[in-house]
Amino acid sequence: MAPVISVQNLGKSYDSGTVALRDVSLDIEQGEILALLGPNGAGKTTLISSICGLVTPSSGRITVGGHDIAIEFRKARALIGLVPQDISIEPFEKVINTVRFSRGLFGKPRNDAYIEKVLRALSLWDKRNAQTRELSGGMKRRVLIAKALSHEPRVLFLDEPTAGVDVTLRRDMWQLVRELRDDGVTIILTTHYIEEAEEMADRIGVIDNGRLLLIERKDALMKQLGRKHLRMQLTAPLDALPGTLAGRGLSLADGGHSLIYDYNTQAERSGITSLIADLAEAGISVRDLDSRQSSLEEVFLRLVEEGQA
C-alpha cells in the first residue's frame, strides 16, 4: 500500500538565510500515529506547515493521498485536518457555528449528526451555544480540534495539542486520538511531553536543526538505542570507589549506599557477571539489584547531542 504522505528531499530556506529544513524525506503510513520530537526551532512546525500547504518549500516534493500538495492543493488539503499551536478562533461566535463553518469551507454538506458526534467526543456539546471567548484555554484548544475534524479528514496534524491543557482534558484528548487511529485516521503530532509520545506513538521521528535525525518504530528505537541502568544496593555504604573498579563505568548514588552501572542492551556481553565478581573481590557486598530501561526522553536527548556533535 502506498504511503498516505510522502515527503521527498524537502528543504526550506528563508531570505534571511535561516535554513529551517534540510533534505527531509519520510513516508507516513495510513492509520499510524507518528510523533515528531525535537527542541524549539528544530523544524517540526515548518515540516507540518509544508505538508499542509501553508509554507512553500524551497525544494523537494510532497504528496498527500497521492496528490501533489503544490499541483493539486485542494484535493490534498481536503484530506488534512490541522490543529495549530496558536489558538486563533472567532471570539464572539458560538462553538457549534464555528465548527460548522470550518466544515463548509471544505465544501462538505451540512451534517449536524456528525458535528454533534465530534463535539460530544471532545466534551464540548454542553458548550455548543457558548461564545468561544467564554471558554478556558483548554476548551478553546478542543474547539480547534473539533474544527480540524469537521470535514472528516483522513490525516490529522496535532502541533503541540496538549500545551496548556490540564490532566483531565489531556487524557480525554488522547482517548479521542486512539479512537481516530482505530478508525483509520493517520495522526502526526509534535509534543514536548515525551512521555506522551512514548505512550501513544507507533513511530518516532527526531528532528534537530532542520534535519530528520531518525525515524523508527518506537519499540525498535528503544531496543536499538536504549540502555539499561543497573542499580546495586550495597550492604555497607562506600565513601569512594576502589581503584580496582576504575574504568568499569560505575558511579556512586544514594550517599554511597548504591552503585549505578549503565550498559548497552545490544552488546554481546553486558559485563554484569564479571562486575559482580570484581565487587566480591573488592569486598563489596550487594544487598539488592534493580534494572530499568532508558526512557524515550533519555534516548531523544542522546540523539540530539550526537546530532549536534
JORA-V631294 format. One record per backbone hydrogen bond with DSSP energy under -1.0 kcal/mol. CO is the residue of the C=O (numbers start at 1). NH is the residue of the N-H. E is the energy in kcal/mol with one decimal. If there is no record, write none. Layout:
BEGIN
co nh e
CO NH E
CO NH E
END
This chain:
BEGIN
co nh e
4 65 -3.6
5 28 -2.7
6 63 -2.2
7 26 -1.9
8 61 -2.0
10 24 -2.7
11 58 -2.4
11 59 -1.8
12 20 -2.3
12 21 -1.5
14 17 -2.4
18 14 -2.6
21 12 -1.7
24 10 -3.1
26 7 -3.0
28 4 -1.3
28 5 -1.8
29 32 -1.4
32 187 -2.5
33 202 -2.8
33 203 -1.9
34 189 -2.6
35 205 -3.1
37 207 -3.1
39 42 -1.7
42 210 -2.7
43 47 -2.2
44 48 -2.3
45 49 -2.9
46 50 -2.0
47 51 -2.1
48 52 -2.1
49 54 -2.6
49 55 -1.3
50 53 -1.0
59 11 -2.1
61 8 -2.8
62 69 -2.3
63 6 -2.3
64 67 -1.8
67 64 -2.6
68 72 -3.3
72 76 -2.4
73 77 -3.3
74 78 -1.8
76 79 -1.3
77 80 -1.6
79 154 -1.4
79 155 -2.0
81 157 -3.2
83 159 -2.6
90 93 -1.1
91 133 -2.3
93 132 -2.1
94 98 -2.2
95 99 -1.7
96 100 -2.2
97 101 -2.6
98 102 -1.5
99 103 -1.7
100 104 -2.2
101 105 -1.7
103 106 -1.1
103 108 -1.6
104 107 -2.0
111 115 -2.2
112 116 -2.4
113 117 -1.9
114 118 -2.3
115 119 -2.5
116 120 -2.7
117 121 -2.2
118 122 -1.4
119 124 -3.7
120 123 -1.7
124 127 -1.1
125 128 -1.5
127 130 -1.9
128 96 -2.5
130 95 -1.9
131 134 -2.1
132 135 -1.5
136 140 -2.4
137 141 -1.8
138 142 -1.4
139 143 -1.9
140 144 -1.8
141 145 -1.7
142 146 -2.6
143 147 -2.6
144 148 -2.1
145 149 -1.7
149 152 -2.0
154 186 -2.6
155 81 -2.7
156 188 -2.6
157 83 -2.6
158 190 -2.5
160 163 -1.3
162 165 -2.0
166 170 -2.5
167 171 -2.3
168 172 -2.2
169 173 -2.3
170 174 -2.2
171 175 -1.6
172 176 -1.9
173 177 -2.0
174 178 -2.1
175 179 -1.9
176 180 -2.5
177 181 -2.5
178 182 -2.3
179 183 -1.2
180 185 -2.5
181 184 -1.8
186 156 -3.2
187 34 -3.0
188 158 -2.8
189 36 -3.2
190 160 -1.5
192 194 -1.3
193 196 -1.4
193 197 -1.2
194 198 -2.4
195 199 -1.7
196 200 -3.1
197 201 -1.9
202 218 -2.2
203 35 -2.3
204 216 -2.4
205 37 -3.2
206 213 -2.2
206 214 -1.2
208 211 -2.0
210 22 -3.2
211 208 -2.2
211 213 -1.1
214 206 -2.6
216 204 -3.1
217 221 -2.8
218 222 -2.4
219 223 -1.8
220 224 -2.7
221 225 -2.8
222 226 -1.4
227 294 -2.6
228 263 -2.2
229 292 -1.5
230 261 -2.4
231 290 -1.8
232 259 -2.2
233 287 -3.4
233 288 -1.4
242 245 -1.9
243 246 -1.4
245 248 -1.5
251 260 -2.9
253 258 -2.1
254 257 -1.2
256 238 -2.0
257 234 -3.1
258 253 -2.4
259 232 -3.1
260 251 -1.4
261 230 -3.2
263 228 -2.5
264 267 -1.1
271 275 -1.8
272 276 -2.7
273 277 -1.7
274 278 -2.3
275 279 -2.5
276 280 -2.2
277 281 -2.1
278 282 -1.8
279 284 -2.9
280 283 -1.3
285 235 -2.6
288 233 -2.4
290 231 -3.8
292 229 -2.6
295 299 -1.9
296 300 -3.0
297 301 -2.6
298 302 -1.9
299 303 -2.1
300 304 -2.4
301 305 -2.4
302 306 -2.3
303 307 -2.3
304 308 -1.5
END
